[in-house]
């Protein structure tokens, strides 16, 4: 019993590695500009400037277009206002 639990061959046969189970990664292709984007909220609370504590960073996946906006709070209403008062579309 101990030999089976310590044998490298037996262990690899019983527990295949995670990489052998995984499928290859596939790219997610965007059809148009603005179709797929990434939005990050970066905290700069330790370096607050004029009441601004956060940076909203927007990056479009197809074009690579990026934009940033300063924010005082991270409430959902503030993020909505930033997205719709600033024109993030190309």
C-alpha positions as CSV (number, residue, x, y, z in Angstrom):
1,X,0.0,0.0,0.0
2,X,2.8,2.4,0.9
3,X,4.6,1.5,-2.4
4,X,1.5,2.5,-4.4
5,X,1.2,5.9,-2.7
6,X,4.9,6.8,-3.2
7,X,5.5,5.4,-6.6
8,X,5.8,8.3,-9.1
9,X,4.4,6.3,-12.0
10,X,1.4,5.2,-10.0
11,X,0.8,8.7,-8.6
12,X,0.9,10.3,-12.1
13,X,-1.5,7.6,-13.5
14,X,-4.0,8.2,-10.7
15,X,-3.8,12.0,-10.6
16,X,-3.3,13.5,-14.1
17,X,-1.9,17.0,-14.0
18,X,-4.2,19.9,-14.4
19,X,-2.4,20.9,-17.7
20,X,-3.4,17.6,-19.3
21,X,-7.1,18.3,-18.5
22,X,-7.2,21.9,-19.7
23,X,-8.2,22.9,-23.2
24,X,-6.0,25.3,-25.2
25,X,-6.9,29.0,-24.7
26,X,-8.9,30.6,-27.5
27,X,-9.0,34.3,-28.3
28,X,-12.3,36.2,-27.9
29,X,-12.5,38.3,-31.0
30,X,-14.5,41.5,-31.0
31,X,-16.6,42.4,-34.0
32,X,-16.6,46.2,-33.7
33,X,-15.0,48.9,-31.6
34,X,-16.8,49.2,-28.3
35,X,-18.2,45.7,-28.5
36,X,-15.8,44.4,-25.8
37,X,-13.9,46.5,-23.3
38,X,-12.2,46.3,-19.9
39,X,-12.9,48.8,-17.1
40,X,-10.6,48.9,-14.0
41,X,-11.1,50.9,-10.9
42,X,-7.8,51.9,-9.3
43,X,-7.6,53.1,-5.7
44,X,-5.3,55.9,-4.8
45,X,-6.6,56.6,-1.4
46,X,-3.1,57.0,0.1
47,X,-2.4,59.7,-2.5
48,X,-5.7,61.6,-2.5
49,X,-5.5,64.7,-4.8
50,X,-8.2,67.4,-4.5
51,X,-10.7,64.9,-3.2
52,X,-10.1,62.4,-6.0
53,X,-9.5,58.9,-4.6
54,X,-10.0,56.6,-7.6
55,X,-9.0,56.3,-11.2
56,X,-11.4,54.7,-13.7
57,X,-9.4,53.1,-16.6
58,X,-11.3,52.1,-19.8
59,X,-9.6,50.0,-22.6
60,X,-11.3,48.8,-25.8
61,X,-10.1,45.3,-26.8
62,X,-10.3,45.7,-30.6
63,X,-8.8,49.1,-31.1
64,X,-6.7,49.4,-27.9
65,X,-8.2,52.8,-27.3
66,X,-7.9,53.8,-23.6
67,X,-9.1,56.6,-21.4
68,X,-9.0,57.4,-17.7
69,X,-11.2,59.5,-15.5
70,X,-10.7,60.7,-11.9
71,X,-13.4,59.8,-9.4
72,X,-14.2,61.0,-5.8
73,X,-16.2,57.9,-4.8
74,X,-16.6,54.4,-6.2
75,X,-20.4,54.3,-5.9
76,X,-22.2,52.8,-8.9
77,X,-24.0,56.0,-9.6
78,X,-20.6,57.8,-9.9
79,X,-19.3,55.2,-12.3
80,X,-22.4,55.5,-14.4
81,X,-22.1,59.3,-14.5
82,X,-18.5,59.1,-15.6
83,X,-19.3,56.6,-18.3
84,X,-22.1,58.6,-19.8
85,X,-20.9,62.1,-19.3
86,X,-17.5,61.3,-20.8
87,X,-17.5,59.9,-24.3
88,X,-15.6,56.6,-24.1
89,X,-16.6,55.6,-27.7
90,X,-14.3,56.1,-30.6
